[in-house]
């Protein structure tokens, strides 16, 4: 069912009649009405509040596709300074509770458990946040560097099986606390963190590999972290696309997961040549210095990583005045 603006206005007005701030109970009530009264079958993402009751958490997971417990800041020190009413211990406890319920619901819905419980095939166990859980971190509000941020993300992915960590660049507001920075971090920093996060989740990189370039623990803003790693390790290249294992193909700048899968599948039928790779529609300029094919060799480009970096670094662009 498609909801129009009047449907959401009705829900909003009903909440505004309550003379207290919007609480988790109210958010759940909105989700319940969307599901049960308006028959909304689309995606719902609910934020949960650390310390909420088990009953509220169960109800939130019943109506939401995904739940989030926001960690807010990557370090305990930053949280203590800027949000002392919260603790990492409390946030981690809440994440653990969500993970436990997700695991429990997934297990209860398995055919083996259904059979053991004597549940008829058509009767399903109650759902609980089938889209998993996520969190959000503010970037640039405290002194945490990119390496610290990525280490925190890696621990959260490992400990709680998060589906996603969202990074949000700090944005100053008027009359804010003096403990907060007066300037926002470069928006490109947020973008680089998302790229690095992708490498952690899908490209088998470790945090220390990504953030080992600079003593200040910050990512390079001029080039993406995958290219930065390749330029720091010219001894690992060029990669023979017809022989290299998947793990090394994933390290080639310009090659994504799907194209790596296509290369592995295609080379079973015969040796790949440059024309075959060009058909992948990958960024060839970025890729060519790092790959080896029967009809392509990067010659001595990798002998001078600094010159190669300069050639591959995107040129600065002036913003469109009317964008």
N, C-alpha and C positions, 0 to 999 in steps of 0.2 A: 504493500500500500504506500502511495506517495503522500508525504505530509506537506502541507503548505504552511505559509508563514503564520496563519491564524492558529494552527494547531500548536505551534511552539509558543505563540503569544499566550495562549490559554494556560499552558503549563507554567510559563514564566509568571503570569499573574497569580496563579494559585500559590506559587512559592513566595511571592512578595507579600502575601497576606499574613505570613507567619512573621511575628515580630522578633526574629532573631536571625543571626547570620546563617547563610546557607551551610548546612551541615551534611555529613555523609548520609544521614537518614533521608534528607531531602533529595540528594543526588540519586540515591537508590530509588526513591519514589518516582522521580522523573523517568528513570530507566524502566521501571515497572509499568508505568502508564504507556510508554512508547511500545513496549512489547505486548502488553495484554489488552489495552484499550484501543490503541491505534494499529495494532498488528504489524508493527515495524520490524522487519526481518533483516535490516542492514546492520552495519558495524557499530558497536557501542564500546567506547573506551572510558572506564571509570577510574578516577583517582581514589585510592584508599588512604585512610588516615591511620598512622601508627597508633596502636593502643586501642583500636576499635574492638568491639566484642566479636566473638566467634560467630554469633548469629548474624550480625551485620555483614561480616566478611562472606559468609555463606550466601547471603541474599545478594550481595553485590556480584559475586561470581555467577550466580544463577542468571542474571539479566545481562551482564557485560560479556563481550567477546574477549576483552583484554583488561587487566587491572594494572595499575601502576602505583608504586610507592616511591616517591621522589626522594632521592638522596640529597638533592639540592647542591651540596658542595663536595668536592672530591676528598677532602681531608678532614679529620676530626678537629684539627686546630682551626681550620677555616669555619667549620660549623659552630665551634665554641665561641668564636669571635663575633660572627655575624648573625647567628641564629641560635643563641644559647638555650632556647627552650626546647631544642631538638638535640638528639644524640645519635651518633652512628649506631650505637648498640640497639637503640629502640627501632631505628629504621631497618637494621639487619634482622631484628627479631620479626618485624612485620613482613619483610620479604620472605623469611623462612616459613612463616605461617601460610603465605600465599602459595609458595612452592609446594608445601606439604599437601595442601588441598588440591592443587592441580595434579600432583602425582597420584593422590588418592582417587580422584575422579577418573583419571585416565585408566588406572588399574581396574576400577569398578566397571568400566565400560568394555573391558576386554572380553572376548568370547569365553575364555577359560574361566574367568571369575564369574561371569554370568551363569555359566553352566553349574559351577560349584554352588552358587547361591540359589539354584533352582528357579532363576528368573526366566520367564518366557522369552522367546527370541524377539518378539516385537516390543518388549518393555525395556526401555533404556534407563540406566542409572541417571540420577540428576547431573546436569552439566555443571561445570565450573570453569569459567574463563578459558574456553578452548583455545583462544589465541595467546595464552601465556601471560607473562607479566613483563613490564618494562620499567624504566626509570628515567629521570632527567637530571642533568648536572648543569649548573651555571658556570660558564667559562669566563674568567677574567675578573670576577668579583673579589677573589682572594689571591694569595701569592702562589697558589699551586701552579706548577709548570705542566707542560703537556705530558711529560713522562709520568708524573704523579697521577694525572687524570687517566691516562691509558692503563696504568697499573690497577687503579681502582676499578675501571671498567672490566679489565680481564678477570679480576677476582669475582666481580658480580656475575659475569657470564659463567664462570666456573662453579661458583658456590650455589647460585640460585637459578641457573639455566635461563637467564633473561633472554627474551626475544630481541630486545633492542635497548640500547642506551642512547638517549637523545641529549645532544649538546646545544645549549642555548647561550649565545654571547650576551654578557652582561650589558645592560643598557641603563646609563645613569638617569636619575629622575631629579627634578628640582627639590631642594630642601632635604636631601637625603642625609643619612648619617655621615659624619666625617670619616668614619672607618671605611667607607666605600670609595673606590677610585672615582676621580672626577671625569675620566675619559673611558669610553668603551674600548674594548680590545678590537684589533682589526677583524672585520667579519671573515676575512680569509682564514683566520685561525680556526674558527668554527668549522669551516669547510675542510681544512686539512685534518682536523680531528675525526670528522666523519670518514674521510678517506682512510685514515689509519685504522679506525675501528673496523672498516670493511676488510682490511688486510688481516686483522686479528681473527675475524669470524670466518672468512671464506678463502683466504690465501695462505693459511698456515704460517703466518709470521708470529714471532714473539715480540713482546713490548720492547725488550732491550735491542732487538734488531732495528726496530723502527726509530727509536729515540736515542740511538747511540752516537749521533753525529756531533752534537753540540754539548758543551759543558754545562750550559744553562738548562738542558732538558727540554728545549723548545723545538718544535718541528720547523722545517724550512718552509717559509711562506712562498718562496719563488717557484718551487717545483713540487710536484706531488710526492708523497713519501715513498711510493714504490720506485719511481725514477731515482729519487735521492739514494735509496739503498743500492740500486744497481750501479750508480756512478761511484759509490764508495767501495764497491766490490767488483772492479773490472776483471779480476782474476777468475770470476765465475762465468764469464761470457767470452765469446758468443755461445749461445745455446743451439745445439743441433736439433732442429724441430722434428727431424725424422727419427731421432734416437733418444732424446732426453726423457726422463721420467716426468710424470705429471707434476711432481713437487717443484721441479726446476722450470717447467713451462709456465707455471703460475708466477714465477719471479720475473718473467720477461715484461718489461714496460710495454704497455699497449695491448697486452693479451689479457682478456677477461676469462672468467670461468667457463662460459659457454663456448668461446672460441677454442679454449684449450681442449674441451671435450670433443669439439669438431675435428681438431687436428689429430687427436689420438684415434678417433674413429676412421678418419680419412687415410691416415698413413698405413693402415692395415691393408689397403688395396694397392699400395705402391708408393714410391718416394714422392714426397711433396716438393713442388718447385715454387718459385717466387710468384708465378701467376696464380697458383692455388691459394697462396696466402693473401694475395691482393683481393681475392673474391670474398674474404672474410669481412671486408669493410672495417678493418681495424686501422688505427692511426699508424700508417706505415712509416712516417718520418720518425716517430718515437721508437718504433720497433726495430727498424732495419739495422741500427748499429749493434744490436744485441743478439741477432739471430744468424744462424748458419744454414744454408741450403745448397743443393748441388749447383745451382746457378747464381748463388749470392754469397759473398764473403764481405764482412765489414772492413776488410783491409786493416788499417792501423788506427781506426777511429778510437778504439778503446785504449790506445797508448797515451792519450792525452785527455783524461776525464774532465779537466777544467775547460778545455776548448769544446768538448762535446756538450758539457753542461750549458755553456754559453749559447751553443747552437740550438739546443733543445728547450731552453727557457722561453716561455711565452713572452712575447713583446708586450710592454705596457700599453694599455688601450685607454684613450680618453673617454670618459663617460658621455653618453648622449644627453645633451642639455634638455631634451624633451622626452626622455624615457619615462 
